[in-house]
């Protein structure tokens, strides 16, 4: 929306926030989950952390969505430069 309204600075700030959230929070947490899944069963993890059930079960969908967001961000970065 900001880009459509010629608010380049606001757009860049929002892109930075999203990229930062992905890099600092989401990707490391998903990597940690992947590592836990290598050494533990899904059932064991869910037993210890029931709130992770939906995340574990939708891990592939989350990864696809993450890739899509990264591609969109990269595309917007290219357009802004």
MODELLER restraints for C-alpha pairs under 7 A, 6 or more apart:
rsr = mdl.restraints
at = mdl.atoms
rsr.add(forms.Gaussian(group=physical.xy_distance, feature=features.Distance(at['CA:2:A'], at['CA:8:A']), mean=6.97, stdev=0.5))
rsr.add(forms.Gaussian(group=physical.xy_distance, feature=features.Distance(at['CA:2:A'], at['CA:10:A']), mean=6.39, stdev=0.5))
rsr.add(forms.Gaussian(group=physical.xy_distance, feature=features.Distance(at['CA:2:A'], at['CA:11:A']), mean=5.48, stdev=0.5))
rsr.add(forms.Gaussian(group=physical.xy_distance, feature=features.Distance(at['CA:3:A'], at['CA:11:A']), mean=5.74, stdev=0.5))
rsr.add(forms.Gaussian(group=physical.xy_distance, feature=features.Distance(at['CA:15:A'], at['CA:73:A']), mean=6.70, stdev=0.5))
rsr.add(forms.Gaussian(group=physical.xy_distance, feature=features.Distance(at['CA:46:A'], at['CA:52:A']), mean=6.06, stdev=0.5))
rsr.add(forms.Gaussian(group=physical.xy_distance, feature=features.Distance(at['CA:46:A'], at['CA:53:A']), mean=5.62, stdev=0.5))
